[in-house]
């Protein structure tokens, strides 16, 4: 039985099926995203959504959807589904769905009378191209298929309204047609692997609605242009492959390309395999290097997100070379920015003050996987260079004080991951001594000493690091550790922030923490009581002022709520690290039980992946971006750690 399989009862129930989404990417920034019944519920949904670097660094929806119609004995049965008003759906193609299976590739099975038709979708790696394979499994009489393309040609965050500016020209190509609605956009080629009749029948479909956007309090109606339709016969047992791409293709090799692409897929037969597939979908490769997207369907490459996600999305799924490629691109970009002031245009927010500290943490995860010597040989120099930039005051908005702590100014603009803002001003002005910044800094200093332990050529430099770390440790305890049993979130001059936030877990989850085991346990107990949920750590304790666990409402309401209570799965990675450090292997069973909460999400939200955030209170509904790299990466990292610890236990038992 498939791990990701949904029957007709669920598919026909739109109250359930419309909340389940699917995502496929080409690992170069393009994607296909929609609901499992094929009804787009967000403006970012689409069959072919691609980046257009010549225009901007945003995604653009070219082909919104493709409506299929089965014709038998002159009677049409439209398999499409669109929303035109609250509770108004047409043409109700979901009533013909009998099954949706996503084990290998998304596969829909339709039944129309005696007709059984399957539809499989494959996004081709590193090409702006999607293939859809239709197979007529059974039919008792002659069958014809019609295909109506719904075109958008717009920014994925905008909407299309009927206009007279579009270019209605449809040009014939081999076994299909091509078109380009507006200047600056690439040409869209729609082709089949057999001759297809094209019928010009241009028409605006007005008032298509996206209820997810309506619920978010943003514009949610648009008009889509359908220039006509394809028509072609299909025989029982025959397969027809449709291609949508930004270049003309050879229609004779569709079957081979389709099969070759499927052969590269890891089947989603387990929790781990689902997350492994999700992780690879964040990969972004272009002419400048290799990166990790922060999430879909609306995030690009965000530096901090990329770094936190990197170990889990590469090393934890045995993709070491991808780790080196992404880390190499990042380190080169950091060096270029530090020496020449130029930013890599693909990586956003590379100038944030904690980026060097998180980078060292990501390198430390490589050491945990491959050992100290391998890490030293490959990244030792980079670790020292990053630390030295902090010591020498070369990191913008990060100052090393005499007490060994690092200080930043976050009063005017957000500088930490709690980056919610209104009109550019931070809602949570974390400034001065920030707890996770200083935990990362202390960890970095100690990690470097471990890398070069016993190396006489770096003895003087390591002595300096040790001296700074000694001051940092004492100052950290004096500044952040309080009598209530937790750590202050940030201390800015005479102001001490009393909010209980999950940055506590980051501080106690470091391999090298300023806190001893007893202090770690006390803080960890506090986190467990007030922040832990089945979907991650709350961004604020329910006992703290301003707690708002539900991420709903318009843009302003959501901005105020986003860091005031909703839970994040990625923070569970640091909690698990801390828990296993405090309780050792005896804590394994608890961490394994907590991981079940994330496995439950494989059939919810974006199936096979993890949403950006979850409500801080039951039922912990997933919200925000449908698939995010930090969440997937950190849960993968913990899954691997748990597996390795269990393996050690088994080996010890055998001995």
Wavefront OBJ file of the C-alpha trace (Angstrom):
o trace
v 0.000 0.000 0.000
v 1.272 3.459 -0.895
v 2.438 5.746 1.911
v 0.749 8.729 0.204
v -2.509 7.463 -1.240
v -5.946 9.070 -1.047
v -9.188 7.379 -2.048
v -12.243 8.757 -3.830
v -14.121 9.514 -0.602
v -11.499 12.017 0.481
v -10.906 13.386 -3.034
v -14.603 14.095 -3.571
v -14.875 15.873 -0.218
v -13.545 19.340 -1.062
v -13.577 20.397 2.592
v -10.763 17.897 3.080
v -9.023 17.624 -0.287
v -8.647 21.367 -0.963
v -6.493 21.654 2.156
v -3.998 19.126 0.817
v -1.400 20.473 -1.597
v 1.404 18.982 -3.655
v 4.678 20.469 -4.851
v 7.203 19.496 -7.498
v 10.269 21.513 -8.505
v 12.956 21.308 -11.183
v 15.803 22.099 -8.703
v 16.502 25.306 -10.621
v 13.783 27.546 -9.201
v 10.773 26.445 -11.266
v 7.901 24.537 -9.715
v 4.434 23.046 -10.065
v 2.113 23.421 -7.096
v -1.615 22.877 -6.639
v -4.072 20.916 -4.520
v -4.340 17.154 -4.852
v -7.625 17.601 -6.763
v -6.015 20.043 -9.196
v -7.927 23.132 -8.058
v -5.627 26.123 -7.518
v -6.331 27.795 -4.188
v -3.431 30.284 -4.107
v -2.259 32.799 -6.668
v 1.158 31.103 -6.472
v -0.312 27.797 -7.641
v 0.317 26.769 -11.222
v 1.228 23.977 -13.586
v 4.378 25.726 -14.842
v 5.796 28.453 -12.596
v 9.303 29.636 -13.446
v 11.874 32.270 -12.484
v 12.643 34.828 -15.184
v 16.027 36.361 -14.263
v 15.811 38.813 -17.150
v 12.778 40.415 -15.483
v 13.403 39.950 -11.741
v 14.234 37.248 -9.206
v 10.592 36.319 -8.691
v 8.599 33.313 -9.857
v 6.096 33.778 -12.690
v 3.037 31.693 -13.504
v 2.941 30.890 -17.226
v 0.536 27.951 -17.374
v -1.970 28.092 -14.531
v -3.723 24.813 -15.269
v -4.796 22.406 -17.996
v -8.403 21.258 -18.112
v -8.970 17.802 -19.599
v -12.260 16.742 -21.152
v -13.216 13.147 -21.972
v -15.598 12.819 -24.935
v -17.552 9.652 -25.669
v -20.539 9.380 -28.017
v -20.401 13.173 -28.387
v -20.877 13.757 -24.649
v -18.163 15.825 -22.886
v -17.034 15.154 -19.310
v -14.770 17.945 -18.048
v -12.228 16.847 -15.448
v -11.158 20.367 -14.466
v -11.930 22.175 -11.212
v -11.929 25.918 -10.478
v -13.509 28.056 -7.796
v -15.612 31.029 -8.943
v -17.158 32.054 -5.662
v -17.513 30.876 -2.088
v -18.821 27.347 -2.437
v -19.117 27.678 -6.231
v -16.950 25.208 -8.142
v -16.935 24.317 -11.820
v -16.755 22.107 -13.763
v -16.627 19.720 -10.752
v -14.140 17.287 -12.253
v -13.275 16.021 -8.782
v -16.414 13.849 -8.779
v -14.715 11.613 -11.377
v -11.564 11.062 -9.297
v -11.175 7.580 -7.888
v -7.683 7.781 -6.421
v -4.645 9.992 -5.958
v -1.289 8.289 -5.404
v 1.971 10.154 -4.817
v 4.407 7.348 -4.048
v 6.570 7.851 -7.147
v 4.989 10.644 -9.183
v 1.620 12.368 -8.627
v -0.908 10.027 -10.236
v -4.619 10.741 -10.579
v -7.065 8.039 -11.582
v -10.393 9.145 -13.121
v -13.451 7.086 -13.942
v -16.091 8.406 -16.327
v -18.645 5.687 -16.991
v -16.679 2.888 -18.619
v -13.608 5.089 -19.103
v -10.667 4.760 -16.708
v -7.985 7.391 -17.313
v -4.780 7.977 -15.360
v -2.777 11.213 -15.257
v 0.861 11.336 -14.099
v 2.967 14.495 -13.757
v 6.756 14.783 -13.859
v 8.826 17.980 -13.606
v 12.088 17.604 -15.558
v 15.182 18.381 -13.468
v 16.941 21.652 -14.315
v 14.547 22.404 -17.198
v 11.527 24.690 -17.325
v 9.459 21.760 -18.485
v 6.662 19.588 -17.133
v 5.426 16.358 -18.683
v 1.942 14.949 -18.118
v 1.268 11.383 -19.134
v -2.317 10.284 -19.829
v -3.089 6.573 -20.130
v -6.462 5.209 -21.183
v -6.638 2.136 -18.972
v -10.103 1.088 -20.113
v -12.831 2.238 -22.510
v -15.706 0.482 -24.231
v -16.017 2.838 -27.208
v -14.097 5.499 -29.147
v -12.644 8.144 -26.859
v -11.424 11.669 -27.577
v -9.557 13.982 -25.208
v -9.646 17.769 -25.199
v -7.145 19.975 -23.343
v -7.771 23.636 -22.476
v -4.717 25.595 -21.246
v -5.431 28.355 -18.709
v -2.734 30.998 -19.223
v -1.595 33.654 -16.741
v 1.856 35.054 -17.707
v 2.193 37.052 -14.489
v 4.241 37.394 -11.331
v 3.271 34.624 -8.927
v 2.354 37.223 -6.304
v 0.138 39.251 -8.628
v -3.202 38.591 -10.317
v -4.304 38.778 -13.949
v -7.276 40.891 -15.025
v -8.899 40.876 -18.470
v -7.038 43.301 -20.701
v -6.441 44.215 -24.315
v -2.656 44.194 -24.035
v -2.109 40.487 -24.399
v -0.814 38.991 -27.602
v -3.415 36.494 -28.841
v -1.207 35.019 -31.565
v -0.938 31.234 -31.506
v 1.876 29.816 -33.617
v 2.057 26.190 -34.764
v 5.030 24.037 -33.737
v 5.710 20.320 -34.057
v 2.656 18.512 -32.589
v 1.499 21.600 -30.751
v 1.453 25.374 -30.498
v 3.409 28.218 -28.919
v 2.398 31.579 -27.513
v 3.666 34.540 -25.513
v 1.035 36.811 -23.993
v 3.190 39.787 -22.973
v 6.566 41.347 -23.881
v 9.510 40.239 -21.751
v 8.116 36.786 -21.108
v 9.545 33.622 -22.653
v 7.515 31.734 -25.213
v 5.412 28.881 -23.877
v 5.500 25.706 -25.969
v 2.669 23.189 -25.537
v 3.249 19.940 -27.421
v 2.193 16.274 -27.503
v 4.034 13.118 -28.455
v 1.541 12.605 -31.312
v -0.274 14.962 -33.712
v -2.958 17.031 -32.003
v -5.624 19.234 -33.541
v -5.628 22.814 -32.284
v -8.908 24.754 -32.242
v -8.726 28.540 -31.841
v -11.394 29.549 -29.363
v -9.984 32.392 -27.265
v -11.967 33.219 -24.153
v -11.463 34.943 -20.797
v -12.494 32.850 -17.818
v -13.432 35.580 -15.346
v -13.572 35.618 -11.590
v -11.403 32.623 -10.759
v -10.973 32.705 -6.992
v -8.237 31.555 -4.621
v -9.727 31.022 -1.181
v -6.344 30.738 0.569
v -5.601 34.306 -0.487
v -9.098 35.420 0.503
v -8.505 34.006 3.988
v -5.189 35.872 4.139
v -6.955 39.173 3.493
v -5.269 39.865 0.145
v -6.663 40.139 -3.425
v -7.912 36.738 -4.542
v -9.806 37.022 -7.878
v -8.378 36.897 -11.366
v -9.210 36.349 -15.025
v -7.387 33.687 -17.021
v -6.994 33.526 -20.807
v -7.828 30.276 -22.579
v -6.730 30.677 -26.225
v -8.414 27.499 -27.471
v -8.066 23.762 -27.023
v -6.264 20.666 -28.247
v -8.184 17.635 -29.415
v -6.877 14.138 -30.138
v -8.162 10.570 -30.039
v -6.839 7.986 -27.613
v -7.162 4.208 -27.708
v -7.492 1.726 -24.873
v -4.035 0.957 -23.493
v -2.491 4.003 -25.209
v -0.501 6.710 -23.442
v -0.309 10.345 -24.545
v 2.314 12.705 -23.133
v 1.803 16.467 -22.961
v 4.761 18.838 -22.580
v 4.717 22.452 -21.409
v 8.080 24.219 -21.578
v 9.892 27.427 -22.445
v 11.642 25.859 -25.424
v 10.554 23.748 -28.376
v 11.106 20.056 -27.739
v 11.586 16.902 -29.765
v 8.236 15.149 -29.451
v 9.694 11.739 -30.306
v 11.677 11.336 -27.064
v 9.005 12.165 -24.460
v 8.632 8.576 -23.314
v 12.384 8.154 -22.746
v 12.732 11.467 -20.925
v 9.715 10.647 -18.797
v 11.067 7.217 -17.821
v 14.597 8.526 -17.211
v 13.247 11.181 -14.869
v 11.136 8.687 -12.923
v 14.185 6.451 -12.498
v 15.873 9.183 -10.427
v 13.015 9.422 -7.926
v 13.100 8.036 -4.403
v 9.728 6.479 -3.714
v 7.778 8.053 -0.869
v 7.296 4.845 1.063
v 8.260 6.175 4.501
v 8.536 9.300 6.619
v 12.245 9.547 5.834
v 11.748 9.093 2.080
v 9.083 11.787 2.013
v 11.406 14.285 3.697
v 14.317 13.206 1.495
v 12.273 14.026 -1.603
v 11.151 17.295 -0.062
v 14.752 18.235 0.760
v 15.958 17.729 -2.802
v 13.183 19.954 -4.101
v 14.796 22.946 -2.368
v 17.992 22.572 -4.399
v 18.671 25.468 -6.736
v 21.400 25.278 -9.337
v 22.227 28.118 -11.696
v 25.227 29.538 -13.531
v 26.640 31.104 -10.361
v 26.535 28.048 -8.134
v 24.300 25.887 -5.990
v 21.895 27.034 -3.302
v 18.911 26.021 -1.163
v 15.572 27.731 -1.573
v 14.035 28.800 1.744
v 10.643 27.405 0.812
v 7.747 27.275 -1.606
v 5.667 28.727 -3.066
v 6.866 32.263 -2.327
v 10.335 32.242 -0.789
v 13.656 32.622 -2.588
v 17.158 31.891 -1.208
v 17.438 33.432 2.258
v 20.892 33.107 3.731
v 20.089 32.154 7.317
v 17.394 29.696 6.226
v 19.789 28.111 3.731
v 22.497 27.620 6.348
v 20.206 26.108 8.985
v 18.638 23.778 6.422
v 21.912 22.792 4.770
v 23.164 19.900 6.966
v 19.813 18.152 7.065
v 18.959 18.651 3.404
v 22.323 17.259 2.261
v 24.413 15.325 4.784
v 21.420 13.653 6.435
v 20.304 12.181 3.107
v 23.831 11.167 2.025
v 24.276 14.014 -0.452
v 27.732 15.089 0.717
v 28.786 16.543 -2.627
v 25.719 18.772 -2.646
v 26.695 19.990 0.822
v 30.127 20.972 -0.484
v 28.659 22.632 -3.575
v 26.186 24.732 -1.580
v 28.667 25.524 1.191
v 31.298 26.427 -1.404
v 28.931 28.857 -3.107
v 28.040 30.394 0.258
v 31.634 30.794 1.441
v 32.638 32.375 -1.864
v 29.715 34.791 -1.585
v 30.632 35.672 2.005
v 34.240 36.304 1.014
v 33.196 38.470 -1.924
v 30.853 40.474 0.272
v 33.453 40.859 3.034
v 36.325 41.936 0.791
v 34.599 43.742 -2.065
v 31.175 44.602 -0.698
v 29.381 42.823 -3.527
v 26.406 40.608 -2.703
v 25.521 37.441 -4.553
v 22.242 38.451 -6.205
v 20.767 34.999 -5.575
v 21.392 34.951 -1.807
v 19.219 37.377 0.104
v 20.104 38.729 3.569
v 23.758 37.695 3.429
v 24.603 40.901 5.325
v 22.800 39.918 8.534
v 25.126 39.903 11.568
v 24.643 36.267 12.617
v 25.368 34.743 9.183
v 29.058 33.943 9.953
v 28.022 32.313 13.237
v 25.384 30.089 11.631
v 27.848 29.186 8.874
v 30.285 27.859 11.453
v 27.461 25.846 13.030
v 26.675 24.282 9.634
v 30.364 23.380 9.173
v 30.318 21.851 12.648
v 27.567 19.489 11.483
v 29.932 18.285 8.749
v 32.481 17.499 11.455
v 29.851 15.474 13.343
v 29.212 13.492 10.171
v 32.716 13.061 8.747
v 35.030 13.565 11.692
v 37.392 16.237 12.991
v 40.291 15.664 10.595
v 38.163 15.711 7.446
v 36.428 18.881 8.614
v 39.714 20.585 9.514
v 41.251 19.782 6.135
v 38.258 21.021 4.171
v 36.878 23.884 6.248
v 39.310 24.637 9.071
v 40.684 27.766 7.401
v 37.165 29.020 6.693
v 36.167 28.594 10.334
v 39.149 30.628 11.510
v 38.545 33.277 8.869
v 34.902 33.666 9.909
v 35.840 33.945 13.577
v 38.551 36.468 12.791
v 36.094 38.680 10.897
v 34.090 38.936 14.120
v 37.147 39.623 16.270
v 38.426 42.244 13.824
v 35.046 43.984 13.646
v 34.502 43.252 9.966
v 30.995 41.826 10.304
v 28.426 44.600 9.810
v 26.365 45.321 12.913
v 28.187 42.806 15.103
v 30.562 44.137 17.752
v 32.766 42.055 20.033
v 32.819 43.614 23.501
v 35.627 43.240 26.030
v 33.519 40.810 28.083
v 33.623 38.366 25.165
v 29.977 38.807 24.146
v 28.866 40.033 20.728
v 26.440 42.916 20.430
v 24.122 44.027 17.631
v 21.677 46.848 16.940
v 18.218 45.582 16.080
v 16.108 48.517 17.235
v 15.526 50.030 13.806
v 15.613 47.023 11.478
v 15.135 43.299 12.180
v 18.445 41.449 12.468
v 17.448 38.072 13.952
v 15.181 35.282 12.701
v 12.334 36.939 14.623
v 12.106 39.358 11.714
v 8.442 40.450 11.696
v 8.139 44.138 10.900
v 5.646 46.868 10.058
v 6.857 49.533 7.632
v 10.374 48.179 8.059
v 10.364 48.592 11.839
v 10.825 45.416 13.908
v 7.846 44.309 15.949
v 10.273 42.562 18.302
v 13.320 44.890 18.484
v 15.863 42.310 19.611
v 18.996 44.326 20.171
v 22.135 44.475 22.292
v 23.158 41.058 23.590
v 20.994 38.479 21.791
v 20.985 35.059 23.425
v 21.379 32.795 20.348
v 23.996 35.097 18.790
v 26.177 34.686 21.846
v 25.505 30.966 22.188
v 26.564 30.517 18.553
v 29.629 32.701 19.137
v 30.807 30.728 22.178
v 30.163 27.478 20.323
v 32.189 28.721 17.334
v 35.202 29.619 19.486
v 35.197 26.231 21.207
v 34.641 24.347 17.955
v 37.666 26.000 16.347
v 39.823 25.010 19.317
v 38.678 21.418 18.952
v 39.524 21.419 15.239
v 43.075 22.607 15.871
v 43.707 20.800 19.149
v 47.348 19.761 19.257
v 48.290 21.777 16.156
v 51.373 23.855 17.140
v 51.103 26.067 14.051
v 47.831 27.536 15.360
v 48.650 27.493 19.079
v 48.731 31.286 19.469
v 45.451 31.788 17.614
v 43.739 29.041 19.610
v 45.015 30.582 22.830
v 43.334 33.847 21.805
v 40.097 32.017 21.040
v 40.250 30.248 24.410
v 40.796 33.511 26.233
v 37.826 35.173 24.513
v 35.685 32.078 25.102
v 36.520 32.151 28.813
v 35.342 35.739 29.111
v 32.309 35.012 26.948
v 31.223 32.070 29.099
v 31.225 34.016 32.329
v 29.568 37.062 30.774
v 26.922 34.843 29.157
v 25.976 33.364 32.532
v 25.986 36.760 34.222
v 23.909 38.350 31.446
v 21.337 35.736 30.435
v 20.908 33.151 33.203
v 18.234 34.262 35.650
v 16.753 33.051 38.922
v 13.533 31.909 37.232
v 15.215 28.965 35.525
v 15.529 30.218 31.972
v 17.617 32.577 29.831
v 16.708 36.133 28.950
v 15.980 36.462 25.233
v 18.027 39.641 24.824
v 19.558 42.299 27.021
v 19.870 45.807 25.611
v 21.671 48.131 27.984
v 19.539 48.348 31.129
v 16.581 46.628 29.412
v 16.159 42.911 30.008
v 13.566 41.103 27.883
v 11.591 38.666 30.019
v 9.823 36.872 27.156
v 10.245 33.117 27.109
v 11.233 32.264 23.546
v 12.700 29.181 21.818
v 16.124 30.757 21.431
v 16.710 29.140 24.820
v 16.751 25.807 23.021
v 19.333 27.024 20.509
v 21.565 28.085 23.375
v 21.377 24.772 25.230
v 21.427 22.708 22.023
v 24.900 23.797 20.941
v 27.681 21.207 21.123
v 29.575 23.706 23.261
v 27.303 25.647 25.589
v 28.264 28.156 28.282
v 25.872 26.280 30.571
v 26.863 23.188 32.503
v 24.706 20.031 32.458
v 22.665 21.034 35.489
v 21.958 24.482 34.073
v 21.104 22.999 30.686
v 18.593 20.650 32.259
v 16.912 23.461 34.160
v 16.504 25.544 31.004
v 15.423 22.488 29.012
v 12.703 21.722 31.555
v 11.448 25.265 31.144
v 11.335 24.870 27.354
v 9.522 21.541 27.672
v 6.843 22.990 29.941
v 6.151 26.217 28.084
v 7.261 25.904 24.458
v 7.191 22.293 23.288
v 4.334 21.169 20.997
v 3.932 18.151 18.674
v 4.873 20.464 15.774
v 7.923 22.199 17.169
v 8.660 24.935 19.668
v 6.341 27.877 20.164
v 7.873 31.218 19.263
v 6.558 32.596 22.546
v 5.364 31.048 25.794
v 1.607 31.172 26.540
v 2.614 32.717 29.862
v 4.439 35.611 28.200
v 2.775 38.894 27.356
v 1.386 39.117 23.823
v 0.956 35.383 23.206
v -0.973 34.871 19.952
v -0.866 31.242 18.784
v -3.007 31.466 15.626
v -1.461 32.758 12.379
v -4.573 34.095 10.627
v -6.096 37.359 9.398
v -4.860 40.050 7.051
v -1.199 40.879 6.404
v -0.833 43.142 9.438
v -2.593 40.747 11.808
v -0.433 37.890 10.601
v 2.747 39.944 10.880
v 1.956 40.685 14.515
v 1.156 37.031 15.200
v 3.932 35.242 13.298
v 6.483 35.298 16.134
v 4.111 35.553 19.067
v 3.193 31.918 19.557
v 3.047 29.775 16.380
v 5.373 26.766 16.505
v 8.310 25.976 14.217
v 9.510 22.409 13.547
v 13.102 23.499 12.842
v 13.548 24.576 16.447
v 12.841 21.026 17.564
v 16.241 20.128 16.099
v 18.018 22.161 18.772
v 15.641 20.954 21.456
v 16.409 17.341 20.517
v 20.152 18.049 20.553
v 19.842 19.524 24.036
v 17.605 16.731 25.279
v 20.003 14.010 24.157
v 22.957 15.879 25.662
v 21.186 16.117 29.016
v 19.568 12.675 29.167
v 21.809 10.683 26.839
v 20.480 7.533 25.192
v 17.743 7.304 27.827
v 16.123 10.253 26.091
v 15.905 8.502 22.717
v 12.421 7.081 23.219
v 10.983 10.501 24.041
v 12.520 12.123 20.950
v 11.246 9.257 18.800
v 7.737 9.755 20.180
v 7.889 13.474 19.442
v 8.924 12.777 15.841
v 5.568 11.076 15.299
v 3.962 14.515 15.344
v 5.911 15.461 12.229
v 5.222 12.183 10.467
v 1.501 12.886 10.897
v 1.991 15.940 8.671
v 3.069 13.863 5.658
v -0.587 13.522 4.628
v -1.588 17.052 5.652
v -0.847 20.472 4.199
v 1.729 19.992 1.454
v 1.817 16.202 1.379
v 5.243 14.742 1.998
v 6.652 17.973 3.431
v 6.374 20.386 6.384
v 4.660 23.768 6.467
v 6.411 26.953 7.532
v 4.704 27.152 10.928
v 1.925 25.615 12.993
v -0.580 27.134 15.373
v 0.742 27.138 18.921
v -2.461 25.592 20.268
v -4.334 22.406 19.254
v -5.053 21.191 16.632
v -1.718 22.765 15.552
v -2.856 23.617 12.028
v -0.087 24.167 9.474
v 0.103 27.629 7.897
v 2.400 29.901 5.916
v 4.569 28.557 3.100
v 3.538 25.000 2.253
v 7.061 23.550 2.245
v 10.093 25.016 4.031
v 13.727 23.963 3.966
v 14.605 24.696 7.611
v 11.807 22.490 8.906
v 12.523 19.617 6.541
v 16.289 19.855 7.080
v 16.246 19.905 10.862
v 13.790 17.020 11.208
v 15.947 15.020 8.785
v 19.024 15.838 10.867
v 17.370 14.606 14.047
v 16.083 11.478 12.312
v 19.652 10.672 11.308
v 21.022 11.377 14.789
v 18.404 9.123 16.348
v 19.148 6.368 13.844
v 22.885 6.545 14.578
v 22.348 6.463 18.348
v 20.067 3.448 18.019
v 22.714 1.755 15.900
v 25.313 2.397 18.601
v 23.008 0.884 21.191
v 22.499 -2.201 19.031
v 26.258 -2.595 18.556
v 26.879 -2.252 22.291
v 24.183 -4.822 22.994
v 25.837 -7.295 20.628
v 29.198 -6.821 22.343
l 1 2 3 4 5 6 7 8 9 10 11 12 13 14 15 16 17 18 19 20 21 22 23 24 25 26 27 28 29 30 31 32 33 34 35 36 37 38 39 40 41 42 43 44 45 46 47 48 49 50 51 52 53 54 55 56 57 58 59 60 61 62 63 64 65 66 67 68 69 70 71 72 73 74 75 76 77 78 79 80 81 82 83 84 85 86 87 88 89 90 91 92 93 94 95 96 97 98 99 100 101 102 103 104 105 106 107 108 109 110 111 112 113 114 115 116 117 118 119 120 121 122 123 124 125 126 127 128 129 130 131 132 133 134 135 136 137 138 139 140 141 142 143 144 145 146 147 148 149 150 151 152 153 154 155 156 157 158 159 160 161 162 163 164 165 166 167 168 169 170 171 172 173 174 175 176 177 178 179 180 181 182 183 184 185 186 187 188 189 190 191 192 193 194 195 196 197 198 199 200 201 202 203 204 205 206 207 208 209 210 211 212 213 214 215 216 217 218 219 220 221 222 223 224 225 226 227 228 229 230 231 232 233 234 235 236 237 238 239 240 241 242 243 244 245 246 247 248 249 250 251 252 253 254 255 256 257 258 259 260 261 262 263 264 265 266 267 268 269 270 271 272 273 274 275 276 277 278 279 280 281 282 283 284 285 286 287 288 289 290 291 292 293 294 295 296 297 298 299 300 301 302 303 304 305 306 307 308 309 310 311 312 313 314 315 316 317 318 319 320 321 322 323 324 325 326 327 328 329 330 331 332 333 334 335 336 337 338 339 340 341 342 343 344 345 346 347 348 349 350 351 352 353 354 355 356 357 358 359 360 361 362 363 364 365 366 367 368 369 370 371 372 373 374 375 376 377 378 379 380 381 382 383 384 385 386 387 388 389 390 391 392 393 394 395 396 397 398 399 400 401 402 403 404 405 406 407 408 409 410 411 412 413 414 415 416 417 418 419 420 421 422 423 424 425 426 427 428 429 430 431 432 433 434 435 436 437 438 439 440 441 442 443 444 445 446 447 448 449 450 451 452 453 454 455 456 457 458 459 460 461 462 463 464 465 466 467 468 469 470 471 472 473 474 475 476 477 478 479 480 481 482 483 484 485 486 487 488 489 490 491 492 493 494 495 496 497 498 499 500 501 502 503 504 505 506 507 508 509 510 511 512 513 514 515 516 517 518 519 520 521 522 523 524 525 526 527 528 529 530 531 532 533 534 535 536 537 538 539 540 541 542 543 544 545 546 547 548 549 550 551 552 553 554 555 556 557 558 559 560 561 562 563 564 565 566 567 568 569 570 571 572 573 574 575 576 577 578 579 580 581 582 583 584 585 586 587 588 589 590 591 592 593 594 595 596 597 598 599 600 601 602 603 604 605 606 607 608 609 610 611 612 613 614 615 616 617 618 619 620 621 622 623 624 625 626 627 628 629 630 631 632 633 634 635 636 637 638 639 640 641 642 643 644 645 646 647 648 649 650 651 652 653 654 655
